[in-house]
C-alpha cells in the first residue's frame, strides 16, 4: 500500500486550463516515478520510449 502524502505549499500549481500540476518538489518527496509522463518528473521518464 502506498503512503498518502500531505500536500504542502510548493507541491503543485494550477495550470491555465485549471489542472493541478505537481512540481519536482512533490515528485522527489513521493520518492518514485509513476510513469505517467509528468511535466516536472525528476526521474527522467520518457513516455515515448517508456524508459527512465
The first five atom37 places (N, CA, C, CB, O) and aatype in JSON, in Angstrom:
{
  "aatype": [20, 20, 20, 20, 20, 20, 20, 20, 20, 20, 20, 20, 20, 20, 20, 20, 20, 20, 20, 20, 20, 20, 20, 20, 20, 20, 20, 20, 20, 20, 20, 20, 20, 20, 20, 20, 20, 20, 20, 20, 20, 20, 20, 20, 20, 20, 20, 20, 20, 20, 20, 20],
  "atom_mask": [
    [1, 1, 1, 1, 1],
    [1, 1, 1, 1, 1],
    [1, 1, 1, 1, 1],
    [1, 1, 1, 1, 1],
    [1, 1, 1, 1, 1],
    [1, 1, 1, 1, 1],
    [1, 1, 1, 1, 1],
    [1, 1, 1, 1, 1],
    [1, 1, 1, 1, 1],
    [1, 1, 1, 1, 1],
    [1, 1, 1, 1, 1],
    [1, 1, 1, 1, 1],
    [1, 1, 1, 1, 1],
    [1, 1, 1, 1, 1],
    [1, 1, 1, 1, 1],
    [1, 1, 1, 1, 1],
    [1, 1, 1, 1, 1],
    [1, 1, 1, 1, 1],
    [1, 1, 1, 1, 1],
    [1, 1, 1, 1, 1],
    [1, 1, 1, 1, 1],
    [1, 1, 1, 1, 1],
    [1, 1, 1, 1, 1],
    [1, 1, 1, 1, 1],
    [1, 1, 1, 1, 1],
    [1, 1, 1, 1, 1],
    [1, 1, 1, 1, 1],
    [1, 1, 1, 1, 1],
    [1, 1, 1, 1, 1],
    [1, 1, 1, 1, 1],
    [1, 1, 1, 1, 1],
    [1, 1, 1, 1, 1],
    [1, 1, 1, 1, 1],
    [1, 1, 1, 1, 1],
    [1, 1, 1, 1, 1],
    [1, 1, 1, 1, 1],
    [1, 1, 1, 1, 1],
    [1, 1, 1, 1, 1],
    [1, 1, 1, 1, 1],
    [1, 1, 1, 1, 1],
    [1, 1, 1, 1, 1],
    [1, 1, 1, 1, 1],
    [1, 1, 1, 1, 1],
    [1, 1, 1, 1, 1],
    [1, 1, 1, 1, 1],
    [1, 1, 1, 1, 1],
    [1, 1, 1, 1, 1],
    [1, 1, 1, 1, 1],
    [1, 1, 1, 1, 1],
    [1, 1, 1, 1, 1],
    [1, 1, 1, 1, 1],
    [1, 1, 1, 1, 1]
  ],
  "atom_positions": [
    [[0.84, -1.18, 0.0], [0.0, 0.0, 0.0], [0.88, 1.25, 0.0], [-0.95, 0.0, 1.21], [1.86, 1.32, 0.74]],
    [[0.53, 2.22, -0.83], [1.31, 3.45, -0.94], [0.92, 4.43, 0.16], [1.13, 4.09, -2.32], [-0.24, 4.52, 0.55]],
    [[1.92, 5.16, 0.63], [1.66, 6.17, 1.66], [0.98, 7.38, 1.03], [2.99, 6.6, 2.37], [1.31, 7.77, -0.09]],
    [[0.05, 7.97, 1.75], [-0.6, 9.19, 1.3], [0.18, 10.36, 1.89], [-2.1, 9.23, 1.72], [0.3, 10.49, 3.1]],
    [[0.7, 11.22, 1.0], [1.5, 12.35, 1.44], [0.62, 13.59, 1.56], [2.66, 12.62, 0.47], [-0.21, 13.84, 0.69]],
    [[0.79, 14.35, 2.63], [0.04, 15.6, 2.72], [0.57, 16.59, 1.69], [0.12, 16.19, 4.15], [1.78, 16.67, 1.46]],
    [[-0.33, 17.35, 1.08], [0.06, 18.36, 0.1], [0.51, 19.6, 0.87], [-1.12, 18.7, -0.88], [-0.2, 20.11, 1.74]],
    [[1.7, 20.09, 0.53], [2.26, 21.27, 1.18], [2.47, 22.37, 0.15], [3.59, 20.94, 1.89], [2.42, 22.12, -1.06]],
    [[2.7, 23.57, 0.62], [2.95, 24.69, -0.28], [4.17, 24.39, -1.15], [3.16, 25.99, 0.52], [5.2, 23.95, -0.65]],
    [[4.05, 24.63, -2.43], [5.13, 24.39, -3.37], [5.06, 23.02, -4.03], [6.43, 24.53, -2.69], [5.88, 22.72, -4.9]],
    [[4.1, 22.18, -3.64], [3.97, 20.84, -4.22], [3.26, 20.85, -5.56], [3.24, 19.94, -3.27], [3.43, 19.93, -6.36]],
    [[2.45, 21.89, -5.82], [1.75, 21.96, -7.09], [1.36, 23.4, -7.4], [0.5, 21.06, -7.07], [1.44, 24.28, -6.54]],
    [[0.94, 23.61, -8.65], [0.36, 24.89, -9.05], [-0.79, 24.59, -10.0], [1.43, 25.84, -9.71], [-0.89, 23.47, -10.51]],
    [[-1.64, 25.56, -10.24], [-2.77, 25.39, -11.15], [-2.39, 25.88, -12.54], [-4.03, 26.15, -10.62], [-1.86, 26.99, -12.69]],
    [[-2.65, 25.06, -13.56], [-2.37, 25.47, -14.93], [-3.45, 26.44, -15.4], [-2.3, 24.23, -15.87], [-4.46, 26.62, -14.73]],
    [[-3.22, 27.05, -16.54], [-4.21, 27.98, -17.11], [-5.52, 27.26, -17.42], [-3.65, 28.65, -18.38], [-6.58, 27.88, -17.43]],
    [[-5.45, 25.96, -17.68], [-6.64, 25.17, -18.0], [-7.34, 24.64, -16.76], [-6.26, 24.01, -18.9], [-8.36, 23.97, -16.87]],
    [[-6.8, 24.93, -15.58], [-7.43, 24.52, -14.34], [-6.97, 23.18, -13.8], [-8.88, 24.49, -14.52], [-7.61, 22.62, -12.9]],
    [[-5.87, 22.64, -14.34], [-5.35, 21.36, -13.86], [-4.31, 21.59, -12.77], [-4.73, 20.55, -15.02], [-3.58, 22.58, -12.79]],
    [[-4.25, 20.67, -11.82], [-3.22, 20.7, -10.79], [-1.96, 20.08, -11.38], [-3.68, 19.94, -9.48], [-1.99, 18.94, -11.85]],
    [[-0.86, 20.82, -11.36], [0.41, 20.36, -11.91], [1.39, 20.17, -10.76], [0.97, 21.38, -12.97], [1.76, 21.14, -10.1]],
    [[1.8, 18.93, -10.52], [2.74, 18.66, -9.43], [4.14, 19.1, -9.81], [2.72, 17.18, -9.06], [4.57, 18.92, -10.95]],
    [[4.85, 19.67, -8.85], [6.2, 20.18, -9.07], [7.25, 19.08, -8.79], [6.46, 21.4, -8.16], [6.93, 18.01, -8.28]],
    [[8.48, 19.39, -9.15], [9.59, 18.47, -8.88], [9.69, 18.2, -7.39], [10.92, 19.04, -9.42], [9.99, 17.08, -6.97]],
    [[9.45, 19.23, -6.58], [9.48, 19.08, -5.11], [8.56, 17.95, -4.66], [9.06, 20.41, -4.43], [8.96, 17.12, -3.85]],
    [[7.34, 17.91, -5.19], [6.39, 16.87, -4.8], [6.86, 15.49, -5.26], [5.0, 17.17, -5.36], [6.79, 14.53, -4.5]],
    [[7.33, 15.4, -6.49], [7.77, 14.11, -7.02], [8.94, 13.55, -6.22], [8.17, 14.25, -8.5], [8.99, 12.35, -5.95]],
    [[9.87, 14.4, -5.84], [11.0, 13.95, -5.03], [10.55, 13.5, -3.65], [12.05, 15.06, -4.91], [11.06, 12.52, -3.11]],
    [[9.59, 14.21, -3.08], [9.06, 13.84, -1.78], [8.34, 12.49, -1.86], [8.11, 14.93, -1.25], [8.41, 11.69, -0.93]],
    [[7.65, 12.25, -2.97], [6.93, 10.99, -3.16], [7.92, 9.83, -3.26], [6.04, 11.05, -4.42], [7.68, 8.75, -2.71]],
    [[9.04, 10.05, -3.96], [10.12, 9.07, -3.95], [10.14, 8.04, -5.06], [10.09, 8.38, -2.71], [10.98, 7.14, -5.03]],
    [[9.25, 8.13, -6.03], [9.29, 7.18, -7.15], [8.61, 7.79, -8.37], [8.59, 5.84, -6.76], [7.88, 8.78, -8.25]],
    [[8.86, 7.21, -9.52], [8.26, 7.66, -10.78], [6.99, 6.85, -11.04], [9.25, 7.52, -11.96], [7.0, 5.62, -10.95]],
    [[5.91, 7.54, -11.36], [4.64, 6.85, -11.63], [4.5, 6.48, -13.1], [3.46, 7.73, -11.2], [3.52, 5.84, -13.48]],
    [[5.46, 6.88, -13.93], [5.49, 6.6, -15.37], [4.25, 7.12, -16.1], [5.61, 5.11, -15.6], [3.73, 6.47, -17.0]],
    [[3.79, 8.31, -15.69], [2.65, 8.94, -16.34], [3.06, 10.1, -17.25], [1.67, 9.44, -15.31], [2.21, 10.75, -17.85]],
    [[4.37, 10.36, -17.35], [4.85, 11.44, -18.19], [4.62, 12.81, -17.57], [4.18, 11.38, -19.52], [4.32, 13.77, -18.29]],
    [[4.78, 12.92, -16.27], [4.55, 14.19, -15.56], [5.48, 15.28, -16.09], [4.77, 14.0, -14.04], [6.63, 15.02, -16.44]],
    [[4.97, 16.49, -16.14], [5.7, 17.63, -16.68], [7.01, 17.89, -15.94], [4.84, 18.87, -16.63], [8.02, 18.22, -16.57]],
    [[7.01, 17.76, -14.63], [8.19, 18.09, -13.82], [8.85, 16.85, -13.22], [7.8, 19.05, -12.71], [9.39, 16.92, -12.12]],
    [[8.82, 15.73, -13.93], [9.38, 14.48, -13.41], [10.9, 14.59, -13.26], [9.03, 13.3, -14.35], [11.6, 14.84, -14.24]],
    [[11.42, 14.42, -12.04], [12.86, 14.5, -11.82], [13.57, 13.16, -12.09], [13.14, 14.94, -10.41], [14.79, 13.08, -11.98]],
    [[12.81, 12.13, -12.45], [13.39, 10.8, -12.62], [13.75, 10.49, -14.07], [12.43, 9.76, -12.11], [14.26, 9.41, -14.36]],
    [[13.5, 11.42, -14.97], [13.92, 11.25, -16.36], [13.07, 10.3, -17.18], [15.3, 10.78, -16.38], [13.54, 9.76, -18.17]],
    [[11.81, 10.08, -16.79], [10.95, 9.18, -17.54], [10.59, 9.79, -18.89], [9.68, 8.86, -16.74], [10.22, 10.96, -18.98]],
    [[10.7, 8.97, -19.95], [10.35, 9.39, -21.3], [9.18, 8.54, -21.78], [11.57, 9.28, -22.26], [9.37, 7.35, -22.05]],
    [[7.98, 9.12, -21.89], [6.82, 8.32, -22.3], [6.92, 7.8, -23.74], [5.56, 9.15, -22.15], [6.26, 6.82, -24.08]],
    [[7.74, 8.44, -24.58], [7.89, 7.99, -25.96], [8.64, 6.66, -26.04], [8.62, 9.05, -26.79], [8.34, 5.82, -26.88]],
    [[9.62, 6.49, -25.14], [10.41, 5.26, -25.15], [10.03, 4.33, -24.01], [11.89, 5.58, -25.09], [10.52, 3.2, -23.92]],
    [[9.14, 4.82, -23.11], [8.72, 4.07, -21.93], [9.91, 3.63, -21.09], [7.91, 2.87, -22.35], [9.97, 2.49, -20.63]],
    [[10.85, 4.55, -20.89], [12.04, 4.24, -20.09], [12.48, 5.46, -19.31], [13.2, 3.74, -21.0], [12.1, 6.6, -19.6]],
    [[13.29, 5.19, -18.3], [13.84, 6.28, -17.47], [15.28, 6.52, -17.84], [13.72, 5.97, -15.97], [15.92, 7.4, -17.26]]
  ]
}
